[in-house]
C-alpha cells in the first residue's frame, strides 16, 4: 500500500523549510519582476485597467466571447454597443462609446478596433493556428531553454465525427511535433532527469474532446468510447517517443478520466511506454484521496516509466461553485483560496516524496506555491530537472523566464488552434488574468513580494 | 415574506458520485423484490381494495408495478362528501399548524426519496436524474406552499382611515379536485394537492391511471404526517372518474394538469353550475405546449446543441416544457442541423433504470403510435428526417429520437403536440421572423432563446407570448420558487405553479369593514 511506502508528511510541512521557500521565492520573484519589465506593454496596462472595473471587464469578455460568431465588423460593433449599455456610466467616456458605437460611421471603426483587439489578445495566449504555424514559436522557446506541451483547441465535441476529428488532429500533432522537434538543438535540462529521458514531444489531450458521450452519471459510456481513441494516441506517442498528458476538466468528467487513464496504463501493451501524464486539481476537497488512488494504481501497474502528475489549482472553480449552489450540493472545491493553496503544498510534498514512482510537474503561477515545491524538492535531494514547473503561455511568461533563468526546467502550455475554436479557452485565461487573486492584479495594486510569499 | 426568502430547493442527488448511484440501484432492487403495490380507494381514512387496473413498467409492460382499485361513481360522491365535512375542521386549523403537518409530509417524502425515485423509474420510466428531481420538486412544492400559506393567512394591508377598520382575509374555497398527470407523477400531483391543503381546502386526488403507485405514496406521506382523515381522498381510475369528480357540484376548485382536450372540456363543464350549486367553480389548468427555441446567428452552437438535445429528448420529450421546434437563423442553420443530427446519433435509447440511458421508453403504446404517425407523415412530405438507428426491441414502448429538418409550415410535425422524442429544425431569416412564427401558435408555454446580444434578448423578452422564456439554456427543469411555471394562451389558465401567486387560486378574499365610530368617538 502506498500509505506504508510513502508516509504522509505533517499537515503544514516541515517548519524549517520556510527560509528556503522564501529564499527561492525571492530569487525567482526578483527575476520575474525584472526580466520583462521592459517588455511589458500596453496589453498589461489595459488588463490592469480592465480588472479594476468589473462591469467593463464583463463587457470586454463578452465581446471576446462573441467575436468569432460575428459575421463582420458591423455586427461586432453592434454587440460592443449592446455590452456597453450595461456598463454604468460613472465613466462618461464609456457611455459615449455606447452611443457612438450605434452610429453607422463609428460602428465600422469600433468594429475594426474591437476585431483587432480580440485578435491581438488571442495571439498572446494562442501560439498558432496549426502545428506548422506554431512550430517557430515552439522552437524559439526550446532554444531559449523552455520545454513545451501543446494543447489543440477546438469546438466542443458533440458528435462522434467531431471526436474522431479531434483524435486525428492529435495523432497528426504527435507526428508533426516529432518531426519538428528532431531538428531542435540539444537541451540536456529539458530532456533528462535522474530517471532517464524526458520526451521532447509533449501533447496535452482532453478526453471530453475525444468523445461526445460524457455523462456525469454514466462515466462508463465516455470511458468505453474514448478508450479506443486514446489507445491509438498512446501507440502513436510510443512510436514517436512522445509524452501524452491527459488534461483534467470539470468534476462531471473527473471519475471517467481518472479511471480511463489508470485502466489503460494497466494494459500490458503500454507497460513499457509511452510516457503518460495525469492532472491533479488541488482545489478539489478530495484531491488527497485522488492522489492515494493514483499512487496505489501506479504502484500496482508496475510500468517501466514513471507516471507524470501535473499538479494544478484547477480552472473550473466558478463552474463548480455555481453548479453546486444551483443543485444544493456541497461544493467539490475549497471555497477559500488559502485552502487550495495549502492543499497544493500538501500535494506537492506527497508527490515529490513519491519520486521516482511519479514525476511531478508544478503548474501554478503562484510564486509561493512554486517556491515551496522547489524548496521541498531540494530538501529531498532531487536534482534540478527532477521536477518541472509548468506555466500557461501568455499568462506565466514572467515566471517562465525566471524559472528558466534559474536553471530549472519550465514547460509552457501552448494552445494551438484557430481563434474561433480557442475562444472558450481564451475567456477562461482572461478571467484568471484579471481575477482579484491573480498575480497580475497584485502587481498592479503594488502588493510586495514578501506578501506574495507568505505561508497560506 | 421572510419565511419565503429562506426557502431553498431540496438538494438533488449528486449522481456523479458512484455511491449515490449504487444506493438508487439498491432501492430499485428492493422495489422489484417487493410485492406489487396495491392501490386502494381512500375516503375519509377508509380503504377499499379491489385491484383491477394495472399500472405497468413502460419498458417492460409484462411487469405490473401497481394495481389500482377503480373508484366507483358512488365513491366519487362519498369522497366529495367526506371532503366537504373535513374542509370545515381543516379550514379552522390555524395556518401555522397546517403548515407544520405539511412540513412533516415533506419529511416523509424525504425519508423515502431513494425508494420513490425508484418507483418513478419503474412506474413511468423516468430516468434516474429526472425521477430524483421529481421527488425533490414534490418536497419543494410542499415546503414552498406551506410557508407561503402562513404569509397569506395574515392578509394584505389595506388603506386605513380614522373611524373604520378594514381587513382582508383569504378563506379556503372548500373542496379541491386534483386531476394529475403521469409525467411528473410525484411532483405535480403533490404540488396541486398541497396548494389546496395549505390554504385550508380539502382535496380529492384523482391520479393518472399510469401512475397510481406514486400517488399512493403521496397520500401515505400526508396521512403519516397527521393530516385529518377526509382532508385527502384518493380516487384512482381512468378518465370517467376524473370527469365525475370535476363535474361534481360539491367541488369548488379544479386543479388540472394534462392534455388540452381534457382541459378545455373541464373548463367548459365548470362554467355551467349544476342544479342547486351555489358557487362558481374555478379551474387551474396546465395544458400542452408546442415550444420553440430560437437560435440567433451569434449563438454559441457548442452550448445550443447539447441544450436542444436535452430539452427535446430528455424523458423522451414527454414534458409539457419540452422543445419541439428549433427556429434557427439561416446563417448557421446548416451547420447547426448537421451538428444536431450528429449529436442525435450519440443518444442511447434504453431502459430508464440504466444510468447511461438518454432516452427512455414512452409511457404507453398509443404514444409510440402517435410519434410514428407524425414521423411517417413528415417522411411522406419529403422533409429530411433523421432518426436514431438503434432502438431496443422487445416489449417496451420505445420510439427512435427524431430530428426533422425543414418541414413544411403546415406539416403535422410542426402543428401537433407530439409529446414524444421529435424535434424540428426550421431556418428563419432572423430573430424577428422566428418571433412571428412563435406568435402564430396557439400554445404559449415555454420558449427558448440563444443569443449573445443583450438587445436581442431584451427585444424577445418584450414580445414573447410564452409563460416561461429561457435564455441561453434549455427549456425544461423549472425550479419551485425560482422559475414559477405555467403557460399562456391555450397552454393554460396563466397560473404559475411554484410561484408567489399560485395559492391565490385556491382561496377567496373576504373583506371586513367595521365602523368604529360611536357617538362621535373613535378609538
Interface residues (C-beta under 8 A of the other chain):
Chain A: X62 X65 X66 X69 X70 X71 X75 X78 X79 X82 X83 X85 X86 X155 X156 X158 X159 X160 X161 X162 X212 X213 X215 X216 X217 X218 X219 X220 X221 X251 X252 X255 X327 X328 X329 X424
Chain B: X8 X9 X10 X11 X12 X14 X15 X16 X18 X21 X128 X129 X297 X298 X299 X300 X301 X302 X305 X306 X309 X331 X339 X342 X343 X345 X346 X348 X354 X355 X356 X358 X452 X453 X454 X455 X456
